[in-house]
Amino acid sequence: MQTSTRMRAAVVAALLGLLAALSGPGGAHADEAPPESTETTTVGNVTGFRADGAVYRLTAGQAEARVSFVSKETFRIELAPDGKFTDPTGDDIVLPQGEPPRTRWKERGDRYELSTGEVTLRAYKKPLRFALHRADGSRIWSETKGLSWTGEKTVQTLARGANEQFYGAGMQNGRGNTTHRDKTVEVAVDYNWDDGGHPNSVPFYLSSAGYGVFRNTYAPGTYAFTDPVTTSAKEQRFDAYYFTGEGADAAKDVIGQYTDLTGKPFLPPVYGMEIGDADCYLHNANRGERHTLDSLKVADGYVENDMPNGWMLVNDGYGCGYEDLEETAQGLKDRNMELGLWTEDGIENLEAQVKAGQRVAKLDVAWVGPGYKFALDACKDAYQGIEDHSDARGFTWAPESWAGAQRCGVQWSGDQSGTWEYIRWQIPTYAGATMSGLAYTTGDVDGIFGGSAKTYTRDLQWKMFLGTTMTMDGWAPMDKQPFRHGEPYTSVNRDYLKLKESLLPYQYSYAHEATKTGVGMVRPLVLEYPDDPKASTEAAKYEFLSGEHFLVAPVYQDTTERKDIYLPKGTWIDYWSGRTYEGPTTIDSYSAPLDTLPLFVKAGAAVPMWPGIRSYRDRTADSPLAWDVYPQGNTSFTLYEDDGVTRQHRDGKYATQRADVRAPKHGAGDVLVTINESRGSFTGKQPARPYEFTVHTGSEPRAVKLDRTLPELTSKAAYDKARQGWWYDRDDRGGVVHVKTAPLSTAKKFTVKLLGTSAVGGKKASAAAALTAPTGQEAGAGTPGTVQVDVTAGRSDLTDTTVSLQVPEGWQTATAKVPGRIPAGATRRVEVALTPAKDAEVRETRLTALARYRAAGETRTSQQRLAVSVLPPAPEGEAWASDLVWLSDTNGYGPAERDRSNGESGADDGKTLTLAGKTYEKGIGTHADSDIAVHLGGRCTAFTADVGIDDEINGYGEVAFSVEGDGKVLWTSPKLTGASATVPVDVKLDGVRQVRLKATDTNGSKTGDHGDWAAAKFHCA
């Protein structure tokens, strides 16, 4: 029963044990080599020098070093301690390069200087030691001693700058988007998919001093960014490439040079940037007898729930095969999805599978594991196999990869459990990996084990701002499609899936950019703000940039607020409310109800969007292109388009279209949005299309023109009905101008002119009011009450202020009028009447507070999302816990059961509650770890129960029970096993408003942890 969910972990553990024995730089038998000497040797004095074009050789006794220039900024240093150069990577990682640059050399007494027009490498003679300088003589890096080696590794030792910061080393779980300074990172395949692991390592790092280093090797390494910096690889040879960048974009330049050498990131098909779904269907041990075609029933769930899904892996489980492949592929295509397969058994059948319709290949640790070369070859071969047998683009996912894998696969962080901690440490992981040229890194939504409705929803939200992601079923107690948890989760998940779908033009443009620059869309703050002293620190660790324009700060705790969001220099706009912030600043507390991902847009952004679609295939020749514009100064964005699926773009069949925005830097003025002609052609390109614009001005324009004055519309209904025109919605995020056009030729440029309006934030942005709301507000179903909203005036007084609430259907509220004037900078607390519907569900509900007011001579609005917990009626008299509405419940396996023991993954599938031979009609059956919250409203005096492990477990299991009231532990049991006597519970609850009943595993093994709260009863007034 519960042990089935452990099967995969056991299989993986066995495989990893085998692979650990086999892995290594030499492949299967690397560990059979005789012990090597641990004595350290450092290279000696230069005894010879030769120059051959762009290649230089320096001998130092028996050892020989070779310097080879690749470009004006890139060169290679090799050292052979025995004078014999080797290259185990061959042409696997480093791609063929162009003609080397012109170089020159000089001997200057104590050193040789090897130069291009950009850099000079100094090779000191006594002893041989390297240092790199720019053309102006400034030092970039220098060795504090010569290269050294033992029988098992080679080491380079570099001086560390006083403020030098370090990044890279590939995917480093739980870190990487902030500096590695003073830290040691391992560069190896470790099969550790948890916090602290490094499953997709890359032997490359970059420095804030403007350089990067790539160790050209398959050998594992250790990089210690201490003082001095020591980097080692477990081989008796040294082979490294060096890259040089300068200025604000130095890190991007270095990443670009590294990916020039090892390969630019691939361009995924558009469906690859939609969410994917993975499960085993044929003979799934965890889900019962099923067949491959049953995957179509799950695909139907996406369609019926109006949710995007781009592709499905239908055999994702150990020992899981497939049948009816061609029919399955066609069925998925009919539902706007593509077929993917897991390569557990290799890729020998790839040709037939691709011809049957496979378009996605997920690689398996079980067969790409022994040796890094094998892993890289698998990525390349699976990618190429898709391309060799179809007109599609290669699209693979790799769990353990190496340098060069960015050109053929998505790297994901492995098999995790759905927890808040899992969300927390994944945030820095993927942005950090971008610093190593990995453009597509991700993790399964809510992991593959455990999870809950809340963690799933919170995890999905922020992963919609990654380039790629998927959700995986089959290993958790319940399936993990985004519609499985019901409302409100289904609606929230749908909204974010559709938000990603609408943002595909923006994200796809960045995907194309990565093929040119090597820089992925998901970025640490320090990449765009290298001079910001906080960008490399813990202050920015749990946030990232999605492109240059979106700042994402995920919620990674069970809370409705996100604390300590750092915004760097510039104007930032809250995506949901329109509130503006001037950075650098830290938002101490941000209201984040369940449906609200803290999301900010950089002023000046012009974001291309596809509105109102479920799949990119929903686009037709008449579909509009939308631009979401946040005007400030003069800015541009270039949209990239191609057919989204084939490889024709590699032959030049694509188009670009630039949007130019001209606006005041601040305050009043005209805003001009110019959409230039689309340059280029591809199959399916729209010769003409309608356009839509949402321009966030905060001030109503006097007129809007497109060649001639467009008609002004007076309502949303009129706007939706009209073929073209404009409408200013003052209640939409502080004031948004909506503009739509009739179809316009993509071969001609046009300009939309908003006259007499302003930059983002309004004619006087500082006059805007800010709304906040206290956390923890509650409302009873059908019970009149109030919601508190704080209105804070900006730098101008507020008059004629009213505050209203946008509420769900069936709820009642009334607008609150604020008497008098709210002085500039002052805060006024307003109570707004609210009565939830009598049948309102007991859950957190998001409301939106809207304030209308006059400030600085303008009528303005401000809004804020806030969370209100709807509570059930407090219990009365003698109330069985199993009969009450629970505020929340989490359970270790399947749902917690009412009046039954814990069953399987479904509801109501448990058995009679039995403790020590006694049966109970009433009670709660749980599986550790379990947490059930009940609202008491201060009306109850005591809680009683009998607790223990259900007899059905036959002596197994070990748990402890506890009762918490209003955040305080009121009672705990001793550790109980399946053989323990029943323990009576009698806890006083005087004045407690909320109680939590917890059953916690105590021995690290949750097998058989069936904890019963038998005869659980509240004694109330």
N, C-alpha and C positions, 0 to 999 in steps of 0.2 A: 504494500500500500504506500506508506510514506517513503519506503526505501527506494521506490522506483525513481524518484527524483534525484537520487544520489548516483544513479547508474553512470550518467555521463561523466560526473566528476571522477568516479573510480576508473573509468576507461581512460580518461585524459591523464590521470595520475600515472597509470600503468604505462601509457605511451610516453609520457614525459620522462619517466624513469629510464625507459629504453633509450630515448633520444638523448638524454643527458649523457648516457654512456657512449653514444655514437658521435655526438656533435663535436665540432671543432674545426679549426681552420683547414685541417687536412682531410676532413671527411670522416669515414666510418672508423678508422683505426688510429686516429690521432693520439689516443691515450696509451698506445702500446710503445711509444718511443721511450728510450732509456732516460733516466733522470739527467737533467742538464745542470751545469754549474750555475750557482747563484752569485758567483763573484762578478762584480761590476767592472767593466772596462770602459774607459772614456777615450774617444778618438784623440790621437796625438797630433804632433806638428805636421804641417804640410810639407811633403817631400817632393811633390811634382804637380805641374799644372799644364793642362792642354785645352785649347779652344778649337771648336769645330762648328762654326756658324753660331746657332743659338744654343748649342750644347757645350758644357764645360765640365772637365774632369779634374778632380783634385785628389791626389793620393796622399795618404798619411800612413807611412809604413805599409803594412799588409792591407789595410783598409783603403777603400776608394769611395769617394763621393761623386755624384753626377748631378749637375744642375741643367735642367732643360726648360727653356722658355716656351710657353704655349701662346701667350698674347702679351700685350704691353703691361697687363696687370696680373697675369697668371704665370706661375712657373712651378716646376717640380724639383724637389730635392730627394735623391736616393743615396743611401749609404749601404755598402756591402762590407761587413767587417772582414770577410775573407777575400775581398776584391772581386767576387763573382756576383753579378747582378741577376736577380730573379724577379719574376712577376707572376705570382700565383693567380691573379685576377685576369690576366690576359686582356682580351677585349670585352670581358663581361660587363664591366662597370663603366670604364672610361670610353667615350665614343670617339670616333675619328675626328681630329681637329684640322683646322685649316693650316695655311702656311704659317710657320713661326715668324715672330716679329724680327725686325732688324735689331741687333744688339751690338754692344761694344764693351770692351773691357780695358781696365787700366790696372797696373800694379803700383801701389802706393806704399812702399816700405813694409808696413806691418800687415798689409792686406791686399787682396784682389777686389776690384769693384766691377761687378757684372751688371750692365745697365740696359734699360730700354728708355724710351722717352718719358715714362711715367715713374719708374722705380729703379732703385739701385740695391742689389744684394751685395753686401760686404761679406767676404770670406776671409776672416782673420787667420793668420798663419800659425801662431804659436800660443795655444794649440788651434786646430781647425775649429772655428766657431762662426756662426752666421748671424747677421743682423740685416734688417730690411729698412730702407729709407726711401722717402719720396724724392721726387726730382728736386724739390727745394731744400733737401738735406734733412728734413724733419724725420725723426725715427718712428717707425711703425711698430716693430718688434725686434727683440734681440735675445739671443741665447745667453744665459748666465754661465753656462759651461757647454762644452761640446757634446755632441750626441754620444749616448752611452748604451751599453748592452750587457746583458747576462746571457746565460744559456737558454733563457726562456722568453726574454722580452727586450725591446729597444725603447729608449726613453729620450724625449726631448724636454729640455728645461728652459723656460722663457721667463724673463723678467716681467713682473706684473705692475702695471701702472697704478698710481695712487687712487684713481677713480675708475679703473678699467672694469667693465662688466662683460660677462660671457653668456652665450646662449648656444642652443643647438644640441647635438648628440641624439637627434631623432626624437621618437616618441618616448618621453620620460613621464610615466604615469604620476599625476599629482603635482607636476612641476614643469618648468620649461618656459613659461611665458614671462617669468621674472628671472632675475639674474642667477647664474650658477656660481657667482663669486663666493669664495670660501667653502664651496661644496665640492664633493667628489661624485662624479657620475660614471656609471658603468656603461660600456658600449658593447653589447653582446645580446644574443638571443637567450632569454632566460625563462620564457614560458610563464612568467609571473604577470597575470592579468589584473592584479590589484594595485592599490596605491603603493608606490615605491618600485613597481616593476618597470621594465624597459623593453616591451615586446617588439617594437619596431625601431630598433636602434639604427643610427646612422653615424659612421665614424667621421663626423664633420662638426666643427664648431666655429662660431664667429665671435669677434670681439668688438666692443664699442670703440676700440682704438682704430677701427677701420680695416680689419683684415679677417680672413677666415682660413681654416686649415682642414683639408680632407686627407685622411690616411687611406691610401689606396691599398686595401687589404681585405681579406676575409677573417683576419685574426681578431678575437675579442680584445678590447682595450679598456683602460682606466684613465679618466681625465680628472686630474686634481687641480682645481682652479684656486689654489692656495698661493702663497708667496714664498718662493717662485711657483710658477705654473709648471706642472709636470704631466706630460701625456705619454702613455705607454701603449704598446700593442704586443701581444704574446707571440712574437716571432723574432728570429734573429736577422732581421733586415729592417731598414727604415725606408719608407716610401710615402711621401706626402706632397700634396699640391697646395699652393698658397695663392690666395686671392686678395685683391686690394680694392677698397672703395674709399670714397672721400665725401665729406659734406653731410648734409641732412639725410641723404639717401644712401649712405655708405653701406648699411646692412642690406638694403635691397640690391645694391650693386654686387655685393659679395655673393648673395644667394643666386643672383643672375649668372655670375661667372661659374659658380659651382654647378649649376644646372646646365650651363653651356657645355660643361665637361662631362657630366654624368647623365644628362638627358632632361629635357623640359617635361613638366607634368603633362599627361595626356589630356585630351578634351573628352569628357564623358558624353555619351548621348544624353539628350534632354531627359529621357525617362530614367536615366541613372541618377539624376539629381532630384527626382521625386522619391518619396519614401518607398522602401521595399519591404517585403514580408517573407519570412522564412519559417518552414516547419517540415517535419517528416510526415508524409501521408500514408505511404505503403507500409502496413504492419507496424504502426507506431505503438511501442510498448506502453507509453505513457497515456495514450489517448484511445486505445482499443483498436479493433480492426477497422482499417480504412483503406482507401485506394487513391491513387494519384489524382484521378479525376475529381475526388472530393475537394481538392484545392479550389475548384471552380465555385463551390458553395461558399468558401471563405471570400473569394474574389467578389461574389455577389454581395456579400456583406458590405464591402467598400462601396459598391455601386448603390445599394439600397440606402446606405447611410450618407450618401452624397460626399464621400471622402476620396481624396486623391490616393492613388497607389500606382507606382510605375512598373513594378516587377515582383515576381514571387519565386523563391527557391522552394521546390516541392519535394526535395529529398534530404533536408537538412537534419540528419540524425545518424548516429553510428549504426551501420548495418542497414540503413534505409536505402532501398533501391527505387525504381520507378517502373511504371507501365503506361501504355497508351500515351506515349510522349507527344507524338504529333498532334493527337486530338487535344491533349492538355494545352499545348502551345497555342493552337488555334483558338481554343476556348478563352484563354487569357487575352489573346489579341482582340477577340470580340468584345472584351471588357476593358480595352485600352490598357493592357498590361503585357509585359514580356516575360518569357520563361527563363528562369535561372536554375542551375544545378550546382550541388556541392560536389567537389572533386575528391571525395574520400578515397575512391578506388583508382585515382590517377586520371590521366587525360587521354588514354588510348582510344576511347570511344568518342572523343570530342567531335570528330568530323561528322559522324552520323547524328550526334546530338544537335549540333549546330544546324545541320540540314533539316532536322525535325523541328527546329524553332528556338533552340537555346540561344540566349543573347547575354547571359550573365554567368560568370564562373566564380564561385567562392572556393578558395583554396583551403586545404586542410593541413593542420599541423602534423597529422599522422603520416603524411607522405612527402611533405616538403621540408621536414625537420632536419634530417641528418646532413648538416653542413650548410653554410650560408649560400654557397653557389647553387645548391639544389633548390633552395627557396627562391632565389632570384630567377633561375632558369624556369621554374614552374610558373612564376608570374608572367614572364615573357612568352612562354610557350602557350599558356592558356589564352592570353591576350591575342597572340598571333593566330591561334587556332580559330577563334571566332572570326577574325578578319579573313583568313584564308578560305573559309567555306561559306561566307555570306558577304553582303555589302554593308554590314553593320560595323560599328566601331568596337574594338576590343574593350571589354569592361569586366575587370576582375576585382575580387576582394582578397586581401592577404592578411593573415593573423601574425606572421613573424616574417619580417622582411629586412632589407639591407639597403645600402646606397644603390641608387639606380632604379629601385622599385617604383619611384614616383612617376616613371614614364609608362608604367603598365598597370598600376593597381591602386585601389583604395586601401589604406591601412586602417584597421580597426583594432580596438584595444582589448579584444578577447571576451571571454565569458565572465560576466559579472552578475551580481545580485542587485535587484532593484531596491536601493536604500537611499536615504538622504546623503549619506557619506559618499556613495557612488557618484551622485550628481556633483557633490562638492569637488572631489579630486579630478573629475573629468574636465572641468572648466579650464584649468590651466594646461591640461594635457594637449589638447588639439591646437590651441593657439601657439603653444610652444613648439609643436612639431613643424609649424610653418617656417620657423627659423632654420630648418634643415632642408628646405625645399620640398617638404611633403605637403602637397596642396590639398589632399583629400584624406582626412583622418576623422574617425568617428567612433561611436559605440552604439550597441543595441539599445533601443529605447527601453528604459526601466530594466536593463539587464536581461538575462535569460532565466535566472532563478528568482524566487521571492517576488518582491514588488507589491504595490498597492495602487489603488485608484489615484491617490494624490501624487505619489512619486512618479507614476506613469505620466500623468498630465503635466507635472512640472518639468519632467525630463524632456518630453516631446516638445514643449514650448521652445526651449532655447536651441534644441537640435534642428529646428527648422531654419536656423540661421547658420548652420553648417552646410557645406556643399552637398554632402551625401549622408544618408542615414538609413537604418532599417529597424524593424521590430521583429523579434523572434519568439516563436511559440514552442510548446512541446516539453519544456523543462520546468516551468513554473506550475503552481497548483491550478491556474486557469490560463486560458489562451490570452495572448497579449496584443490582439488587434485593438486599435484605438476606439472601437465602439463596444468593447466587452463590459465596461464598468457601468454603463447606463448613465443617466443624467445626474449631475450637470456635466460630467466628464466628457461624454460623447460630444456634446455641443462645443465645449471648449476645444477639444482635440480637433474637431472639424474646422473650427475657425482658424486654428494655427496651421493645419495642413493646407487650407485654402490660402492663407496668407503667404505661405511659402510658394504655392503655385502661382500666385499673382506676382511674386517677386522673381520668378524664374528669369525674365529678361535681364534683370539686374545681376543676379547670381551667375547666369550663363555668360554675361559679358565679362565678369571677373574670371570665369573659367577659361575663356579665351585669352584674357590677359596673362594668365599663369603660363600658358603655352609659349608666350613671348618673353616673359620676365622671370619665370620660375617662382614668383611670389603668389601664394595661395590667398583666397578670399578671407579666411579666418586668421586674424592677426592679433598679436599682443599689442598693447598700447605703445610699448617702447619702439615698435617698428615704425609707427607713424609719428611718434613724439619722442625722438631719441634724446632731446635736450631737457625733457621733463624729469626732474629728480625723483618723482614718485612713480613714474611709469614702469620702472624696473623693480619696484619694491612690493611688499605684501599689500600695499594700498590698492594695487591694480591686479592682484592675483586672481580674483574671482569674477572677472569680467573680460570681455574681448571685443574686438572690432570685427564686424562682418562687412568686408569691404572698407572703404574709407569713411562711409557715411553713417553706419549704424553702430551704436555702442550697446552691447548686450550685457546685462548684469543678472544672471539667473538666480532664482530663489532656490536655495539648497537646504532649507530647513522647513519643518512643518509649522509655518507661520504665515501671516498675511501682511508681513512687512519685510522689506529688504533693507538691511543697514549698510552704511558705509560704502556708498557708490561714489567712486572717484571719477570726475569729469575733467579731462585735460583742457588746455587752452582753447578758447573759441566759444561760440554760442551753440548751446545744445538744446534741443526741443524734445520734451516728453512726447512720445509718439501717440499716446492715448489722450492726453489732456491739452496738448499744445503749449503748456507752460515752458517758458524759456529760462535757461540757466547760463550764467557767464562763468566759464572755467578759467583757470583751474579752481575747482571747488569740490567739496565732498558733501553729498547728500546723506545726512545722518540717518534718516529714516524715511523710507519710500513706501507708500501704501500699495500693496500688491495682493489684492484678492486672488483667488485661485485662477481666474481667467486672465490675469494681468502679469505679463512678463515685463520686468523693468527694461524699457527699450527707449533709446534716445537717438535722435537724428541730428547730424551736424548741419548747422546753418550753411546755406549755399548748395545743399544737395538737390539734384534733379534725378529722381529715381524712376526708371522705366518699369512699367507694370502691365500684366495681362489681367484685366479685371474679370471677375465672375466666372471662372472656369474650374472644372474638377480635374481635367486632364489637359496637358498641352495639346492633345489631339482634338480637343473641343474647338480649337482655333479654326476659323474659316476665313475665306477671302474678305469677308465683311467685318471681321472682328476689329475692335478698336485697340489702339495702343494708348495707354495712359501714362502721364508723367505726373509724379508727386513732387512738387516743387516747394522748397523752403528758401525763398529769395534772400540773399545777402551778398552784396558785391557782385563781381563778375566771375561766374563759374561755368563749368561745362561738364558734360558726361557723354561718352561715346557708347552707343548701343551697338552690340554685335549680334548679327543674325545669320543663321544658315538653315539647312533643312532639319537639323537637330538629330539626325539618325545616321546618315551615311557618312562616307569618308570623302565626299566630293569637295568639302571645304579645303582639303589638303591640296587640291588642284586649283584653288582660288575661287571656288564657287561659294562666296559669302558676301555679306553686305555690312556696312557700318553707317550709322546715322548719328550725328552729333547734335545734342541740345545745348544751346548757349543761353545762359540767363544773365540779364543785366538788370541790376537793382541797386538801390542805395545801400551803403554799408550799414547804415542805421537810420531809422526814422522815415519820414515822409518822402515820397517820390514815386515815379513811374516804375513799373516792372515790365520788362520785355523778355519774352520766351521765344527764341528762334529755333525752329526745328529745321535743320539743314537738309539738303537733298540726300537721299540714301545712295551710297556709292557701292557698286558691285551688284552681282546678281547670283541667284541660286534657285533651285527648283522649289516652287511654292511661294516665291517672294510676292508680296502684295504690291501690285502696281499703284493702288490707291487704298487708303484706309481712313476711317474716322479717327479723330484724336479726342482724348479727354484730359483735362488738367485739373488738379487740385492744388491751388496756390495758397500757401499758408501765410497770409499777409497780416491778419489781425486788424486790418482796417478796410472798410468797404471802398472799392474803387469808384471813381466818378463815372467811368465808362470802360468798356472792354471792346477792343477793335481787332478785327482780322480782315485786312484790306479795307473793310468798312465797319461801321459800328455794329456789333452783335446785339441781338435783342436781349434786354434784361428780363429775367423771369422772376416770379414773386414767391415761388414755393418749390419744395422738392418734387411734388407731384407734377407741376408744370415743367420743371426741368427734365424729369424723367421722360415725359411725353414728347418734348421738343426734339427736333432734328438737330438744331444747333442753338446756342445761346449761352447765357451765363446767369449765375445766381450766387449771391453772397449769403452764406449761412453763418450768421454771427454766433450761433450756439454750437457750431462744430469746431471743437478744439481751439477755442479762442478767436475764431473767425477765419473761414476758408472761402476762397473764391472758386466756384466750380464752373468750368468752361467745357463745352463740347462743340465739336465741329462736324459738318458734313464730311463725307469722304474727300480726302485731298490727295493729290498725286504724290507718291513718294519720291518722284524724280525732281520735285521742285521744293525749294525752301519756303517757309512762311514764318511770320512773326505774330504772336499774340501779344497785344499791348494792353496792359492794365494801367489805366491812367488815374492819377490822383490817389494812389494807394500808398504802400510802404514796404519796407523790408520786413522779414519775419519778426513777429512780436508787436507790430503795430507802429503807428506814428510816434508813440512815446512808450517804448517797451517797458520802461521802468515804472509806468503808471499801472501796470497790470496787477490785479489782486491775486493772491495765492490762497488756495483752499487746502486745508488739511482736516483730518478727522481723528479723534482718539481711537486707538485700537481696542479690541475686545467688546465692541458694542453688541447688544443682544436685543432681540425682539421676540415676543411670544406670538405664536400662530393665532390669528384672530383677535389679538389683544391690542388695544390702542396704546401707543407709546410715542417716543420721540427719538430722533437721531441727532447727535451733536455734530456740528460742522463749524470749524474755525475759519473765519475770513480775515486775512491779513492784507491791509492796504499796501500798495507799493509806495512810490515816492510822491504820490498825489492823493489827496483826500478822495474818499468814495462817498457818493451820494446816491439816493434812489436805489438802494441795494435791496435785492430780494434773493432768497435762496430757496431752491426747489430740488426735488429728488426725482430722478428717472427710475421707476420701479417696475417690477414684473407685472404682467397682466393679473388683475384680480386684487392687487394691493391698493391701499388708499393712502393718499398723502395730500398735504396742503402747502402752498407756497408761504414761506415766512417772510414778512417784511421787516427789514432792519430799520428801526427809527433813527432819525437824525443822520449824522455824518460819522464816518469812520476815518479818523485822522491818519495822515500818511505814516506808515510804519506801525500803526496800531493793529491789534488783533481783537476781533469781536467774536465770541462764541454764540452761535445761533442754534436754537432747538427747532427742528422741523418735525411736524407731526407725521407719524407713520403707523399704519395698521396693516400687518401682513394678512394675506388671505387666510381664511379659516383652515383651508386644506394646504397651506404652504408647507413644503417639505422641510423636514428638520435637517438643516445643513447650512453651511456658510453660503450667503447670497450676496452677489455684488450689486451695489447701487451706485448711481452716479449723481453727485451733488453738482448743481449748476447755479452759479451766482451771476445775476445781471446787475449792472451798476453803471454809473457815469464817473469817468475819471479823465482829467486833462482835456475836457471838452468833448470827449467821445463817449458814445454808448458802447460798453464792452461786456464780454462774458468771460468767466473762468469756470473750469470744471475739475472735478477730482473723483476718481473711483475710490470706493471704500467698501469694506466687508462688514456685513451684519450677520450674526449667527441667529438663525431662527431656532427657537427652543420649543420642545414639546411641553404640554402641561406638566407641572410638578406632580409626582405620585401622591396618592392619598391612602391613608389607612395601611393595611398590610398588602404590600405590592410585590409580586414575584418579579425578580430581575429579568426573567425571560419573557415577561409580558409587556415590558416597557419599550418605548422607542429609544434606541441607543444613539447617542450623539455621534459616535464613531466606533468602529471595531476593526482591528487588525488581527490577523491570525496566522500562525506558522504554516498551516496547510489547509487549503480550502477555507470556507467560511466558518466562523464560530457558529455552533448549532444551538438552537433553542429547544430545551427539553429532550435533547438527544446527546449522545457522545459525539466526539469529533468524527466525521466521516471521511469520504474521499473529497474530490475537488468540487462536487456540486453541493447545492443546498439541500437540507432535509434528507441526507443519505446516511445519517448516523444511526446508532442503535440505542437501546435503553441505557440510561445512566446507571452505572453499577460501581459502588465502592465497597471493598471488603465484604462482598457477598450481599450487600444491601442495595436494592433497586430504588430509584427515585423517579417520581413522575415529573417533577419540576427541576429546572436547573439549566446550566449552560455548559456545553461541551466545547473545550478549546484545544488547541495544539500550540505549545510554546514555539516561538515567543508570541504572546497574545496580549492585547490591550483593549478593553472595552470601557467606553466612557458613558456615564449616565447622568442626566440632569436631575438634580433633587430640589433646587430652588431654596435650600435652607429649611425644608419642611420635614425632614426625616431625623429620627433620633438614633437609629441603630441599623446595622446590617448584620445578618446572620447567614451562615451557610455551613456545609460540610465540604471539605476539599481533599483532593487526593488524585492519584492517577487511576484512570478507569481500569476495571478488572480485565477488559478485553485485551490489554497489552501483555497480560501474563507475566508480570514482574519486571518488565523492562521500563526504561524511561527514568528521568531524574529532573525534577522541576522545583521551583519555589513560587509560592503565591504571595501577592501583596495587595493591599488596599490603600489607595491614595485619595486624599480629599483636598481639593483646591490647591494642588501642587505639593502637598505634604504627605509623607509616608505615615499612615496611621497604624498599619499592622503588617507584619511579614511572617510567613511560616518558616519552619526549618526546611532543609532540603528533604524532599520526599521522593521515594522511588516507588516502583510498582508494587513493592512488597511492604511499604509503610502502612501504618494504621491511618485511618481517616482522622483528619484534624478538624475540630470544630472552630468556627469563626464567629466572633461576637464583637463588633466594633462600634464604638459610639460615634455618632455623626452630627451632633448638635451644631446647627448653623452651616453645615457644609452645603455648598451650592452644586458642586460637581464631584463625582466620585469616579475613580478608574480602578477597574479590576484587572490585575495583571498576573499572567503565568509566564515565568521566565525559565529558560533552559539553564542548567547549572553545571553541566559536565561537557559542553562543547559538542555533544551529539544529540541531535533533535529526534532521533529515531524513537518512536514510541512515546513521545512527550504529550500524552493525551490528558490534559489537566481538567478536572471537572469541578465546577462550582455547583455542587448539588444542593437542592433546596434553598437556593440563593434568594433572600427576601429582604426588602427594605421595610422598616417600621416607621411610619410617617403620621403626621397629624391629620 
